[in-house]
Amino acid sequence: MKYKNTLQKGSIRFVVFKEDNVWYAAGLEFNIVETGDNPQEALVLLFEAIQGYLESAYKIKAHPNILNQKTDPEYETMWNSLQNEKEKTLKQNIFAVGRLNLVRKNLEFVPA
């Protein structure tokens, strides 16, 4: 089976949104969700969690399936609806959506 994400490279989709006065940042392929007092904090915490997740996976030589998890349906629906919108402006409760490309260099994962 061919995997999109491996221990050397890959990408993860993310979405940062507000719900009930709490900011959330979700990394879809890893099923990681972080919260923050503002969207920037939530996003930084998500990126730190992704970094730790990747480092742990590499350390234990994990099978790539943990880097290619089935996305939570709520976040997959949110991602798809934002990708399909014809208007480029984000909804009021959405701060950011994107894809973080990752490459392993010098024993750490860095955005590519």
Sequence and secondary structure as in RCSB ss.txt:
>XXXX:A:sequence
MKYKNTLQKGSIRFVVFKEDNVWYAAGLEFNIVETGDNPQEALVLLFEAIQGYLESAYKIKAHPNILNQKTDPEY
ETMWNSLQNEKEKTLKQNIFAVGRLNLVRKNLEFVPA
>XXXX:A:secstr
   S  SSEEEEEEEEEEETTEEEEEETTTTEEEEESSHHHHHHHHHHHHHHHHHHHHHTT  GGGGS    HHH
HHHHHHHHH SS S  TTEEEEEEEEEEEETTEEEE 
